[in-house]
């Protein structure tokens, strides 16, 4: 996940921004106008973003399981915030 920050020199994207960037990368790769080196860089970036999105989805799934398992009248998440 740290490589995402290195590549863009900006704050970590949110899930939706990462998905939009993946979509853009796929379009560029499918367009066939990139050099081999550009394609490799784009592919690497896409893989980093896919890993990032996978981690976000895993975290969301864990949070949902905690909410569902803790459902005894009030919904609570692990950190104690009510939902």
N, C-alpha and C positions, 0 to 999 in steps of 0.2 A: 504494500500500500504506500510505502514511502517513496517508491519510484514515481508514482503519479505526481507527487509534489515536485520532484526533481525535474521531470519532463516539462512541466507547464510553468514552473516558477510562480504559482499562484495558489490560492487556497484549494483544499481538497474539494472536488465537485460533489454535489449531492447525487443521489441515485438517479434522478431524472436527467440531470445534466450529463452524467456518465453514459446513460442509455442513448441520449441524443448524439453524443460524440461517437459512440460505437456505430450508430446508424450512418453518420457522416463518413466514417472511416470505411465502412462496408461499401457505400456508394462510390467512394474514390477508388477503392481497390477493384470493384466491378467495372468501373469506367475504363480501365485499361490504359490510362494516360500517364501513369506514374512510371518512373524508372524502377529498376530492380531494387536499388538502394532505398528509394523513397517508399516502395512497397513494403520492404522489410521493416523500416522504421514504423510505418503505419500499422503493420501487422503486430509488431511488438507492443505498440501503444494500445491497440485493441485488446490484446491478451491481458495487459495490465488492468485495463478498465473492466474486462469480463471478470477477472479475479476480484477486483474491488466490489463489483455488483454482487457477486456470489457471496462475499463476506457480509455485505449489507443485508442480503436476503436471509442468510443464516442467522444473523443477529435478530432480525425481525421475527423469524420463526421461533426462536428461543423465547423471545419476549411474549409472543402470543401463547406459547405453551404455559409460561408462568402465569399469565392472566387467566387462562382457562382452568388450570389446576388450582389456582387460588380463589376461584369463584365460589365464595360462601357468603352470599348476600351482596357484598360489594366487590367490585373488581379492583384488584390491586396489582401493581407491577412490582418487580423485585426491589426497586429503590424506595418503595413505600408510597409513591404518588398514586392517588386514586384516579381511575379512568372513568 
